[in-house]
Amino acid sequence: MAQPRLLIMGAPGAGKGTQSAKITEEFDIDHITTGDALRSNKQMDISDMDMEYDTPGEYMDQGELVPDAVVNAIVDEALSQANGFVLDGYPRNQEQAEELEDMTDLDLVLLLDVSEDELVHRLTGRRLDPETGDIYHVEYDPAEDPDVEERLVQRDDDTEDTVKERLRVYRENTEPVIDHYEEAGLLERVDGEQAPADVWEDVKATIEDAA
């Protein structure tokens, strides 16, 4: 598969960003995330969509959620400019999955399978360096400099209660999407609890097997 059109799925903490970076390098394709696409298209003219604002950036500047219709248009624009891609963070629900079918034909949907206990362990163990913005993990990636370790903090969205709520919302919204792609015969599951290098070997092999 020269320049595949991929969707990568997985709960927060499953390792989508790590694997997407390897996929883009190995297969020479674009990594498209909704966050990056929104930031790149903040000034996109959406005045013809009869929305409250005329650009996505105005929603973002007001701290408001960008409406699904605008997100759909931005993702469509990003996909139209890519010869191959790994899409990450979209679709988040069944309606967006149906929209995506009108935008492009996917070659493969990768699901990084990680248990909830492991996801909670990964996310609650993350620590932020407020001075640099760097992220560490108390077990998997501890700070080597004692001064850095001293100032590390846990972000509010990495506390156990918040993590469990994020995972609940993810499951509620995304399980129908997973079922949708499984029924379509596009979904391949990868064991995301392995070491990152082993996950990558499985991801790479799965993509190559789908060629």
PyMOL CGO cylinders between C-alpha atoms (Angstrom):
from pymol import cmd
from pymol.cgo import CYLINDER

trace = [
    CYLINDER, 0.00, 0.00, 0.00, 2.01, 2.93, -1.33, 0.3, 1, 1, 1, 1, 1, 1,
    CYLINDER, 2.01, 2.93, -1.33, 0.18, 5.83, 0.34, 0.3, 1, 1, 1, 1, 1, 1,
    CYLINDER, 0.18, 5.83, 0.34, -2.60, 4.32, 2.44, 0.3, 1, 1, 1, 1, 1, 1,
    CYLINDER, -2.60, 4.32, 2.44, -5.67, 6.11, 3.73, 0.3, 1, 1, 1, 1, 1, 1,
    CYLINDER, -5.67, 6.11, 3.73, -5.85, 5.09, 7.36, 0.3, 1, 1, 1, 1, 1, 1,
    CYLINDER, -5.85, 5.09, 7.36, -7.91, 5.82, 10.43, 0.3, 1, 1, 1, 1, 1, 1,
    CYLINDER, -7.91, 5.82, 10.43, -6.34, 5.14, 13.82, 0.3, 1, 1, 1, 1, 1, 1,
    CYLINDER, -6.34, 5.14, 13.82, -8.62, 4.73, 16.83, 0.3, 1, 1, 1, 1, 1, 1,
    CYLINDER, -8.62, 4.73, 16.83, -8.09, 4.16, 20.52, 0.3, 1, 1, 1, 1, 1, 1,
    CYLINDER, -8.09, 4.16, 20.52, -8.98, 5.61, 23.89, 0.3, 1, 1, 1, 1, 1, 1,
    CYLINDER, -8.98, 5.61, 23.89, -7.03, 8.50, 25.46, 0.3, 1, 1, 1, 1, 1, 1,
    CYLINDER, -7.03, 8.50, 25.46, -3.67, 7.06, 26.48, 0.3, 1, 1, 1, 1, 1, 1,
    CYLINDER, -3.67, 7.06, 26.48, -3.74, 4.22, 23.94, 0.3, 1, 1, 1, 1, 1, 1,
    CYLINDER, -3.74, 4.22, 23.94, -0.69, 5.56, 22.08, 0.3, 1, 1, 1, 1, 1, 1,
    CYLINDER, -0.69, 5.56, 22.08, -2.26, 6.92, 18.89, 0.3, 1, 1, 1, 1, 1, 1,
    CYLINDER, -2.26, 6.92, 18.89, 0.14, 9.85, 18.67, 0.3, 1, 1, 1, 1, 1, 1,
    CYLINDER, 0.14, 9.85, 18.67, 3.24, 7.67, 19.03, 0.3, 1, 1, 1, 1, 1, 1,
    CYLINDER, 3.24, 7.67, 19.03, 2.10, 5.18, 16.40, 0.3, 1, 1, 1, 1, 1, 1,
    CYLINDER, 2.10, 5.18, 16.40, 0.79, 7.85, 14.02, 0.3, 1, 1, 1, 1, 1, 1,
    CYLINDER, 0.79, 7.85, 14.02, 4.22, 9.51, 13.99, 0.3, 1, 1, 1, 1, 1, 1,
    CYLINDER, 4.22, 9.51, 13.99, 5.83, 6.20, 12.98, 0.3, 1, 1, 1, 1, 1, 1,
    CYLINDER, 5.83, 6.20, 12.98, 3.17, 5.54, 10.33, 0.3, 1, 1, 1, 1, 1, 1,
    CYLINDER, 3.17, 5.54, 10.33, 3.62, 8.95, 8.70, 0.3, 1, 1, 1, 1, 1, 1,
    CYLINDER, 3.62, 8.95, 8.70, 7.38, 8.48, 8.52, 0.3, 1, 1, 1, 1, 1, 1,
    CYLINDER, 7.38, 8.48, 8.52, 7.29, 4.89, 7.27, 0.3, 1, 1, 1, 1, 1, 1,
    CYLINDER, 7.29, 4.89, 7.27, 4.60, 5.35, 4.62, 0.3, 1, 1, 1, 1, 1, 1,
    CYLINDER, 4.60, 5.35, 4.62, 5.24, 9.02, 3.72, 0.3, 1, 1, 1, 1, 1, 1,
    CYLINDER, 5.24, 9.02, 3.72, 1.69, 10.18, 4.43, 0.3, 1, 1, 1, 1, 1, 1,
    CYLINDER, 1.69, 10.18, 4.43, 0.09, 13.05, 6.34, 0.3, 1, 1, 1, 1, 1, 1,
    CYLINDER, 0.09, 13.05, 6.34, -0.95, 12.86, 9.99, 0.3, 1, 1, 1, 1, 1, 1,
    CYLINDER, -0.95, 12.86, 9.99, -4.33, 14.60, 10.18, 0.3, 1, 1, 1, 1, 1, 1,
    CYLINDER, -4.33, 14.60, 10.18, -5.75, 15.40, 13.61, 0.3, 1, 1, 1, 1, 1, 1,
    CYLINDER, -5.75, 15.40, 13.61, -8.84, 17.48, 14.25, 0.3, 1, 1, 1, 1, 1, 1,
    CYLINDER, -8.84, 17.48, 14.25, -6.85, 19.75, 16.58, 0.3, 1, 1, 1, 1, 1, 1,
    CYLINDER, -6.85, 19.75, 16.58, -4.14, 20.45, 13.99, 0.3, 1, 1, 1, 1, 1, 1,
    CYLINDER, -4.14, 20.45, 13.99, -6.71, 20.82, 11.21, 0.3, 1, 1, 1, 1, 1, 1,
    CYLINDER, -6.71, 20.82, 11.21, -8.67, 23.35, 13.27, 0.3, 1, 1, 1, 1, 1, 1,
    CYLINDER, -8.67, 23.35, 13.27, -5.56, 25.35, 14.13, 0.3, 1, 1, 1, 1, 1, 1,
    CYLINDER, -5.56, 25.35, 14.13, -4.44, 25.33, 10.48, 0.3, 1, 1, 1, 1, 1, 1,
    CYLINDER, -4.44, 25.33, 10.48, -7.83, 26.51, 9.28, 0.3, 1, 1, 1, 1, 1, 1,
    CYLINDER, -7.83, 26.51, 9.28, -8.76, 29.03, 11.97, 0.3, 1, 1, 1, 1, 1, 1,
    CYLINDER, -8.76, 29.03, 11.97, -9.45, 31.67, 9.32, 0.3, 1, 1, 1, 1, 1, 1,
    CYLINDER, -9.45, 31.67, 9.32, -11.39, 29.41, 6.94, 0.3, 1, 1, 1, 1, 1, 1,
    CYLINDER, -11.39, 29.41, 6.94, -14.42, 31.27, 5.54, 0.3, 1, 1, 1, 1, 1, 1,
    CYLINDER, -14.42, 31.27, 5.54, -17.56, 29.50, 6.78, 0.3, 1, 1, 1, 1, 1, 1,
    CYLINDER, -17.56, 29.50, 6.78, -19.89, 32.45, 6.26, 0.3, 1, 1, 1, 1, 1, 1,
    CYLINDER, -19.89, 32.45, 6.26, -21.93, 30.41, 3.77, 0.3, 1, 1, 1, 1, 1, 1,
    CYLINDER, -21.93, 30.41, 3.77, -22.76, 27.83, 6.47, 0.3, 1, 1, 1, 1, 1, 1,
    CYLINDER, -22.76, 27.83, 6.47, -25.14, 30.16, 8.34, 0.3, 1, 1, 1, 1, 1, 1,
    CYLINDER, -25.14, 30.16, 8.34, -23.31, 29.73, 11.65, 0.3, 1, 1, 1, 1, 1, 1,
    CYLINDER, -23.31, 29.73, 11.65, -22.93, 32.05, 14.61, 0.3, 1, 1, 1, 1, 1, 1,
    CYLINDER, -22.93, 32.05, 14.61, -19.41, 33.03, 13.49, 0.3, 1, 1, 1, 1, 1, 1,
    CYLINDER, -19.41, 33.03, 13.49, -17.74, 33.37, 10.09, 0.3, 1, 1, 1, 1, 1, 1,
    CYLINDER, -17.74, 33.37, 10.09, -14.52, 31.49, 10.93, 0.3, 1, 1, 1, 1, 1, 1,
    CYLINDER, -14.52, 31.49, 10.93, -13.64, 28.49, 13.13, 0.3, 1, 1, 1, 1, 1, 1,
    CYLINDER, -13.64, 28.49, 13.13, -11.13, 30.68, 14.97, 0.3, 1, 1, 1, 1, 1, 1,
    CYLINDER, -11.13, 30.68, 14.97, -13.90, 32.82, 16.40, 0.3, 1, 1, 1, 1, 1, 1,
    CYLINDER, -13.90, 32.82, 16.40, -15.40, 29.78, 18.15, 0.3, 1, 1, 1, 1, 1, 1,
    CYLINDER, -15.40, 29.78, 18.15, -11.97, 28.83, 19.47, 0.3, 1, 1, 1, 1, 1, 1,
    CYLINDER, -11.97, 28.83, 19.47, -11.19, 32.37, 20.65, 0.3, 1, 1, 1, 1, 1, 1,
    CYLINDER, -11.19, 32.37, 20.65, -14.49, 32.43, 22.57, 0.3, 1, 1, 1, 1, 1, 1,
    CYLINDER, -14.49, 32.43, 22.57, -13.68, 29.06, 24.17, 0.3, 1, 1, 1, 1, 1, 1,
    CYLINDER, -13.68, 29.06, 24.17, -16.70, 27.50, 22.48, 0.3, 1, 1, 1, 1, 1, 1,
    CYLINDER, -16.70, 27.50, 22.48, -16.91, 24.06, 20.88, 0.3, 1, 1, 1, 1, 1, 1,
    CYLINDER, -16.91, 24.06, 20.88, -16.60, 24.22, 17.11, 0.3, 1, 1, 1, 1, 1, 1,
    CYLINDER, -16.60, 24.22, 17.11, -19.85, 22.79, 15.66, 0.3, 1, 1, 1, 1, 1, 1,
    CYLINDER, -19.85, 22.79, 15.66, -19.72, 19.36, 14.03, 0.3, 1, 1, 1, 1, 1, 1,
    CYLINDER, -19.72, 19.36, 14.03, -20.65, 20.79, 10.63, 0.3, 1, 1, 1, 1, 1, 1,
    CYLINDER, -20.65, 20.79, 10.63, -17.59, 23.08, 10.74, 0.3, 1, 1, 1, 1, 1, 1,
    CYLINDER, -17.59, 23.08, 10.74, -15.30, 20.27, 11.93, 0.3, 1, 1, 1, 1, 1, 1,
    CYLINDER, -15.30, 20.27, 11.93, -16.60, 18.10, 9.09, 0.3, 1, 1, 1, 1, 1, 1,
    CYLINDER, -16.60, 18.10, 9.09, -15.83, 20.80, 6.53, 0.3, 1, 1, 1, 1, 1, 1,
    CYLINDER, -15.83, 20.80, 6.53, -12.30, 21.28, 7.91, 0.3, 1, 1, 1, 1, 1, 1,
    CYLINDER, -12.30, 21.28, 7.91, -11.52, 17.56, 7.92, 0.3, 1, 1, 1, 1, 1, 1,
    CYLINDER, -11.52, 17.56, 7.92, -12.87, 17.28, 4.37, 0.3, 1, 1, 1, 1, 1, 1,
    CYLINDER, -12.87, 17.28, 4.37, -10.57, 20.12, 3.29, 0.3, 1, 1, 1, 1, 1, 1,
    CYLINDER, -10.57, 20.12, 3.29, -7.53, 18.50, 4.97, 0.3, 1, 1, 1, 1, 1, 1,
    CYLINDER, -7.53, 18.50, 4.97, -8.25, 15.10, 3.40, 0.3, 1, 1, 1, 1, 1, 1,
    CYLINDER, -8.25, 15.10, 3.40, -8.68, 16.63, -0.06, 0.3, 1, 1, 1, 1, 1, 1,
    CYLINDER, -8.68, 16.63, -0.06, -5.11, 17.96, 0.12, 0.3, 1, 1, 1, 1, 1, 1,
    CYLINDER, -5.11, 17.96, 0.12, -3.53, 14.64, 1.17, 0.3, 1, 1, 1, 1, 1, 1,
    CYLINDER, -3.53, 14.64, 1.17, -2.44, 11.81, -1.14, 0.3, 1, 1, 1, 1, 1, 1,
    CYLINDER, -2.44, 11.81, -1.14, -2.33, 9.46, 1.83, 0.3, 1, 1, 1, 1, 1, 1,
    CYLINDER, -2.33, 9.46, 1.83, -3.06, 10.01, 5.49, 0.3, 1, 1, 1, 1, 1, 1,
    CYLINDER, -3.06, 10.01, 5.49, -3.53, 8.64, 8.96, 0.3, 1, 1, 1, 1, 1, 1,
    CYLINDER, -3.53, 8.64, 8.96, -6.58, 10.30, 10.48, 0.3, 1, 1, 1, 1, 1, 1,
    CYLINDER, -6.58, 10.30, 10.48, -6.55, 10.66, 14.27, 0.3, 1, 1, 1, 1, 1, 1,
    CYLINDER, -6.55, 10.66, 14.27, -9.32, 12.04, 16.51, 0.3, 1, 1, 1, 1, 1, 1,
    CYLINDER, -9.32, 12.04, 16.51, -12.11, 11.90, 13.92, 0.3, 1, 1, 1, 1, 1, 1,
    CYLINDER, -12.11, 11.90, 13.92, -14.75, 10.52, 13.66, 0.3, 1, 1, 1, 1, 1, 1,
    CYLINDER, -14.75, 10.52, 13.66, -15.79, 10.76, 17.31, 0.3, 1, 1, 1, 1, 1, 1,
    CYLINDER, -15.79, 10.76, 17.31, -19.37, 9.57, 16.80, 0.3, 1, 1, 1, 1, 1, 1,
    CYLINDER, -19.37, 9.57, 16.80, -21.60, 7.70, 14.39, 0.3, 1, 1, 1, 1, 1, 1,
    CYLINDER, -21.60, 7.70, 14.39, -22.75, 10.86, 12.60, 0.3, 1, 1, 1, 1, 1, 1,
    CYLINDER, -22.75, 10.86, 12.60, -19.16, 11.89, 11.85, 0.3, 1, 1, 1, 1, 1, 1,
    CYLINDER, -19.16, 11.89, 11.85, -18.37, 8.35, 10.64, 0.3, 1, 1, 1, 1, 1, 1,
    CYLINDER, -18.37, 8.35, 10.64, -21.19, 8.67, 8.11, 0.3, 1, 1, 1, 1, 1, 1,
    CYLINDER, -21.19, 8.67, 8.11, -19.88, 12.10, 7.05, 0.3, 1, 1, 1, 1, 1, 1,
    CYLINDER, -19.88, 12.10, 7.05, -16.41, 10.62, 6.58, 0.3, 1, 1, 1, 1, 1, 1,
    CYLINDER, -16.41, 10.62, 6.58, -17.78, 8.03, 4.15, 0.3, 1, 1, 1, 1, 1, 1,
    CYLINDER, -17.78, 8.03, 4.15, -18.83, 10.88, 1.87, 0.3, 1, 1, 1, 1, 1, 1,
    CYLINDER, -18.83, 10.88, 1.87, -15.36, 12.44, 2.04, 0.3, 1, 1, 1, 1, 1, 1,
    CYLINDER, -15.36, 12.44, 2.04, -13.06, 9.50, 1.29, 0.3, 1, 1, 1, 1, 1, 1,
    CYLINDER, -13.06, 9.50, 1.29, -12.68, 5.73, 1.07, 0.3, 1, 1, 1, 1, 1, 1,
    CYLINDER, -12.68, 5.73, 1.07, -10.59, 4.30, 3.91, 0.3, 1, 1, 1, 1, 1, 1,
    CYLINDER, -10.59, 4.30, 3.91, -8.20, 1.43, 3.26, 0.3, 1, 1, 1, 1, 1, 1,
    CYLINDER, -8.20, 1.43, 3.26, -7.96, 0.35, 6.90, 0.3, 1, 1, 1, 1, 1, 1,
    CYLINDER, -7.96, 0.35, 6.90, -9.09, 1.26, 10.41, 0.3, 1, 1, 1, 1, 1, 1,
    CYLINDER, -9.09, 1.26, 10.41, -6.58, 0.46, 13.17, 0.3, 1, 1, 1, 1, 1, 1,
    CYLINDER, -6.58, 0.46, 13.17, -7.84, 0.10, 16.74, 0.3, 1, 1, 1, 1, 1, 1,
    CYLINDER, -7.84, 0.10, 16.74, -5.25, 0.18, 19.53, 0.3, 1, 1, 1, 1, 1, 1,
    CYLINDER, -5.25, 0.18, 19.53, -6.77, -2.11, 22.14, 0.3, 1, 1, 1, 1, 1, 1,
    CYLINDER, -6.77, -2.11, 22.14, -5.81, -1.22, 25.73, 0.3, 1, 1, 1, 1, 1, 1,
    CYLINDER, -5.81, -1.22, 25.73, -7.69, -2.24, 28.90, 0.3, 1, 1, 1, 1, 1, 1,
    CYLINDER, -7.69, -2.24, 28.90, -9.27, 0.44, 31.06, 0.3, 1, 1, 1, 1, 1, 1,
    CYLINDER, -9.27, 0.44, 31.06, -7.01, -0.41, 34.02, 0.3, 1, 1, 1, 1, 1, 1,
    CYLINDER, -7.01, -0.41, 34.02, -3.92, 0.14, 31.89, 0.3, 1, 1, 1, 1, 1, 1,
    CYLINDER, -3.92, 0.14, 31.89, -5.30, 3.37, 30.43, 0.3, 1, 1, 1, 1, 1, 1,
    CYLINDER, -5.30, 3.37, 30.43, -6.01, 4.73, 33.92, 0.3, 1, 1, 1, 1, 1, 1,
    CYLINDER, -6.01, 4.73, 33.92, -2.50, 3.72, 35.00, 0.3, 1, 1, 1, 1, 1, 1,
    CYLINDER, -2.50, 3.72, 35.00, -0.91, 5.46, 32.02, 0.3, 1, 1, 1, 1, 1, 1,
    CYLINDER, -0.91, 5.46, 32.02, -2.92, 8.66, 32.27, 0.3, 1, 1, 1, 1, 1, 1,
    CYLINDER, -2.92, 8.66, 32.27, -2.87, 9.15, 36.04, 0.3, 1, 1, 1, 1, 1, 1,
    CYLINDER, -2.87, 9.15, 36.04, 0.90, 8.59, 36.02, 0.3, 1, 1, 1, 1, 1, 1,
    CYLINDER, 0.90, 8.59, 36.02, 1.56, 11.49, 33.68, 0.3, 1, 1, 1, 1, 1, 1,
    CYLINDER, 1.56, 11.49, 33.68, 3.27, 14.57, 35.07, 0.3, 1, 1, 1, 1, 1, 1,
    CYLINDER, 3.27, 14.57, 35.07, 3.75, 18.02, 33.52, 0.3, 1, 1, 1, 1, 1, 1,
    CYLINDER, 3.75, 18.02, 33.52, 6.78, 20.27, 33.76, 0.3, 1, 1, 1, 1, 1, 1,
    CYLINDER, 6.78, 20.27, 33.76, 5.08, 23.69, 34.05, 0.3, 1, 1, 1, 1, 1, 1,
    CYLINDER, 5.08, 23.69, 34.05, 8.24, 25.50, 32.94, 0.3, 1, 1, 1, 1, 1, 1,
    CYLINDER, 8.24, 25.50, 32.94, 8.84, 23.60, 29.67, 0.3, 1, 1, 1, 1, 1, 1,
    CYLINDER, 8.84, 23.60, 29.67, 5.51, 21.93, 28.94, 0.3, 1, 1, 1, 1, 1, 1,
    CYLINDER, 5.51, 21.93, 28.94, 7.26, 18.54, 28.72, 0.3, 1, 1, 1, 1, 1, 1,
    CYLINDER, 7.26, 18.54, 28.72, 5.30, 15.46, 29.79, 0.3, 1, 1, 1, 1, 1, 1,
    CYLINDER, 5.30, 15.46, 29.79, 6.83, 12.69, 31.91, 0.3, 1, 1, 1, 1, 1, 1,
    CYLINDER, 6.83, 12.69, 31.91, 5.47, 9.52, 33.49, 0.3, 1, 1, 1, 1, 1, 1,
    CYLINDER, 5.47, 9.52, 33.49, 6.22, 8.41, 37.02, 0.3, 1, 1, 1, 1, 1, 1,
    CYLINDER, 6.22, 8.41, 37.02, 6.94, 4.85, 35.84, 0.3, 1, 1, 1, 1, 1, 1,
    CYLINDER, 6.94, 4.85, 35.84, 7.50, 4.76, 32.08, 0.3, 1, 1, 1, 1, 1, 1,
    CYLINDER, 7.50, 4.76, 32.08, 9.36, 8.04, 31.56, 0.3, 1, 1, 1, 1, 1, 1,
    CYLINDER, 9.36, 8.04, 31.56, 10.50, 9.60, 34.86, 0.3, 1, 1, 1, 1, 1, 1,
    CYLINDER, 10.50, 9.60, 34.86, 12.45, 12.85, 34.97, 0.3, 1, 1, 1, 1, 1, 1,
    CYLINDER, 12.45, 12.85, 34.97, 16.17, 12.20, 35.41, 0.3, 1, 1, 1, 1, 1, 1,
    CYLINDER, 16.17, 12.20, 35.41, 16.98, 15.70, 36.68, 0.3, 1, 1, 1, 1, 1, 1,
    CYLINDER, 16.98, 15.70, 36.68, 16.02, 16.02, 40.39, 0.3, 1, 1, 1, 1, 1, 1,
    CYLINDER, 16.02, 16.02, 40.39, 15.21, 19.72, 39.88, 0.3, 1, 1, 1, 1, 1, 1,
    CYLINDER, 15.21, 19.72, 39.88, 12.78, 18.85, 37.10, 0.3, 1, 1, 1, 1, 1, 1,
    CYLINDER, 12.78, 18.85, 37.10, 11.22, 16.05, 39.15, 0.3, 1, 1, 1, 1, 1, 1,
    CYLINDER, 11.22, 16.05, 39.15, 10.71, 18.48, 42.03, 0.3, 1, 1, 1, 1, 1, 1,
    CYLINDER, 10.71, 18.48, 42.03, 8.54, 20.84, 39.99, 0.3, 1, 1, 1, 1, 1, 1,
    CYLINDER, 8.54, 20.84, 39.99, 6.43, 18.27, 38.13, 0.3, 1, 1, 1, 1, 1, 1,
    CYLINDER, 6.43, 18.27, 38.13, 2.67, 18.51, 38.62, 0.3, 1, 1, 1, 1, 1, 1,
    CYLINDER, 2.67, 18.51, 38.62, -0.32, 16.36, 37.76, 0.3, 1, 1, 1, 1, 1, 1,
    CYLINDER, -0.32, 16.36, 37.76, -2.73, 18.07, 35.38, 0.3, 1, 1, 1, 1, 1, 1,
    CYLINDER, -2.73, 18.07, 35.38, -6.36, 18.34, 36.45, 0.3, 1, 1, 1, 1, 1, 1,
    CYLINDER, -6.36, 18.34, 36.45, -7.47, 16.15, 33.53, 0.3, 1, 1, 1, 1, 1, 1,
    CYLINDER, -7.47, 16.15, 33.53, -5.08, 13.37, 34.59, 0.3, 1, 1, 1, 1, 1, 1,
    CYLINDER, -5.08, 13.37, 34.59, -6.63, 12.72, 38.02, 0.3, 1, 1, 1, 1, 1, 1,
    CYLINDER, -6.63, 12.72, 38.02, -8.30, 9.32, 38.41, 0.3, 1, 1, 1, 1, 1, 1,
    CYLINDER, -8.30, 9.32, 38.41, -11.89, 10.61, 38.55, 0.3, 1, 1, 1, 1, 1, 1,
    CYLINDER, -11.89, 10.61, 38.55, -11.40, 12.80, 35.49, 0.3, 1, 1, 1, 1, 1, 1,
    CYLINDER, -11.40, 12.80, 35.49, -9.64, 10.04, 33.56, 0.3, 1, 1, 1, 1, 1, 1,
    CYLINDER, -9.64, 10.04, 33.56, -12.44, 7.56, 34.25, 0.3, 1, 1, 1, 1, 1, 1,
    CYLINDER, -12.44, 7.56, 34.25, -15.03, 10.09, 33.11, 0.3, 1, 1, 1, 1, 1, 1,
    CYLINDER, -15.03, 10.09, 33.11, -13.07, 10.78, 29.91, 0.3, 1, 1, 1, 1, 1, 1,
    CYLINDER, -13.07, 10.78, 29.91, -12.92, 7.06, 29.21, 0.3, 1, 1, 1, 1, 1, 1,
    CYLINDER, -12.92, 7.06, 29.21, -16.64, 6.67, 29.89, 0.3, 1, 1, 1, 1, 1, 1,
    CYLINDER, -16.64, 6.67, 29.89, -17.46, 9.45, 27.40, 0.3, 1, 1, 1, 1, 1, 1,
    CYLINDER, -17.46, 9.45, 27.40, -15.04, 7.92, 24.88, 0.3, 1, 1, 1, 1, 1, 1,
    CYLINDER, -15.04, 7.92, 24.88, -16.71, 4.51, 25.13, 0.3, 1, 1, 1, 1, 1, 1,
    CYLINDER, -16.71, 4.51, 25.13, -20.20, 5.96, 24.91, 0.3, 1, 1, 1, 1, 1, 1,
    CYLINDER, -20.20, 5.96, 24.91, -19.43, 7.96, 21.76, 0.3, 1, 1, 1, 1, 1, 1,
    CYLINDER, -19.43, 7.96, 21.76, -16.95, 5.69, 20.03, 0.3, 1, 1, 1, 1, 1, 1,
    CYLINDER, -16.95, 5.69, 20.03, -18.16, 2.13, 20.54, 0.3, 1, 1, 1, 1, 1, 1,
    CYLINDER, -18.16, 2.13, 20.54, -20.85, 2.56, 17.84, 0.3, 1, 1, 1, 1, 1, 1,
    CYLINDER, -20.85, 2.56, 17.84, -18.11, 3.82, 15.49, 0.3, 1, 1, 1, 1, 1, 1,
    CYLINDER, -18.11, 3.82, 15.49, -15.96, 0.76, 16.23, 0.3, 1, 1, 1, 1, 1, 1,
    CYLINDER, -15.96, 0.76, 16.23, -18.95, -1.51, 15.59, 0.3, 1, 1, 1, 1, 1, 1,
    CYLINDER, -18.95, -1.51, 15.59, -19.63, 0.38, 12.34, 0.3, 1, 1, 1, 1, 1, 1,
    CYLINDER, -19.63, 0.38, 12.34, -16.14, -0.27, 10.96, 0.3, 1, 1, 1, 1, 1, 1,
    CYLINDER, -16.14, -0.27, 10.96, -16.05, -3.84, 12.25, 0.3, 1, 1, 1, 1, 1, 1,
    CYLINDER, -16.05, -3.84, 12.25, -19.27, -4.60, 10.37, 0.3, 1, 1, 1, 1, 1, 1,
    CYLINDER, -19.27, -4.60, 10.37, -17.81, -2.96, 7.26, 0.3, 1, 1, 1, 1, 1, 1,
    CYLINDER, -17.81, -2.96, 7.26, -14.79, -5.29, 7.44, 0.3, 1, 1, 1, 1, 1, 1,
    CYLINDER, -14.79, -5.29, 7.44, -12.32, -2.39, 7.74, 0.3, 1, 1, 1, 1, 1, 1,
    CYLINDER, -12.32, -2.39, 7.74, -11.32, -2.73, 11.40, 0.3, 1, 1, 1, 1, 1, 1,
    CYLINDER, -11.32, -2.73, 11.40, -8.14, -4.44, 12.60, 0.3, 1, 1, 1, 1, 1, 1,
    CYLINDER, -8.14, -4.44, 12.60, -7.32, -4.61, 16.30, 0.3, 1, 1, 1, 1, 1, 1,
    CYLINDER, -7.32, -4.61, 16.30, -3.76, -4.24, 17.58, 0.3, 1, 1, 1, 1, 1, 1,
    CYLINDER, -3.76, -4.24, 17.58, -2.69, -5.09, 21.14, 0.3, 1, 1, 1, 1, 1, 1,
    CYLINDER, -2.69, -5.09, 21.14, -1.78, -1.65, 22.48, 0.3, 1, 1, 1, 1, 1, 1,
    CYLINDER, -1.78, -1.65, 22.48, -0.56, -2.96, 25.85, 0.3, 1, 1, 1, 1, 1, 1,
    CYLINDER, -0.56, -2.96, 25.85, 2.74, -4.17, 24.41, 0.3, 1, 1, 1, 1, 1, 1,
    CYLINDER, 2.74, -4.17, 24.41, 5.92, -2.10, 24.44, 0.3, 1, 1, 1, 1, 1, 1,
    CYLINDER, 5.92, -2.10, 24.44, 5.66, 0.75, 21.89, 0.3, 1, 1, 1, 1, 1, 1,
    CYLINDER, 5.66, 0.75, 21.89, 8.22, -0.91, 19.59, 0.3, 1, 1, 1, 1, 1, 1,
    CYLINDER, 8.22, -0.91, 19.59, 6.21, -4.15, 19.56, 0.3, 1, 1, 1, 1, 1, 1,
    CYLINDER, 6.21, -4.15, 19.56, 2.97, -2.25, 18.95, 0.3, 1, 1, 1, 1, 1, 1,
    CYLINDER, 2.97, -2.25, 18.95, 4.67, -0.59, 15.98, 0.3, 1, 1, 1, 1, 1, 1,
    CYLINDER, 4.67, -0.59, 15.98, 5.76, -3.93, 14.51, 0.3, 1, 1, 1, 1, 1, 1,
    CYLINDER, 5.76, -3.93, 14.51, 2.15, -5.13, 14.66, 0.3, 1, 1, 1, 1, 1, 1,
    CYLINDER, 2.15, -5.13, 14.66, 0.79, -1.85, 13.25, 0.3, 1, 1, 1, 1, 1, 1,
    CYLINDER, 0.79, -1.85, 13.25, 3.26, -1.89, 10.36, 0.3, 1, 1, 1, 1, 1, 1,
    CYLINDER, 3.26, -1.89, 10.36, 2.54, -5.54, 9.54, 0.3, 1, 1, 1, 1, 1, 1,
    CYLINDER, 2.54, -5.54, 9.54, -1.21, -4.93, 9.67, 0.3, 1, 1, 1, 1, 1, 1,
    CYLINDER, -1.21, -4.93, 9.67, -0.96, -2.04, 7.22, 0.3, 1, 1, 1, 1, 1, 1,
    CYLINDER, -0.96, -2.04, 7.22, 1.30, -4.01, 4.87, 0.3, 1, 1, 1, 1, 1, 1,
    CYLINDER, 1.30, -4.01, 4.87, -1.02, -7.02, 5.02, 0.3, 1, 1, 1, 1, 1, 1,
    CYLINDER, -1.02, -7.02, 5.02, -3.93, -4.81, 3.96, 0.3, 1, 1, 1, 1, 1, 1,
    CYLINDER, -3.93, -4.81, 3.96, -2.09, -3.70, 0.82, 0.3, 1, 1, 1, 1, 1, 1,
]
cmd.load_cgo(trace, "trace")
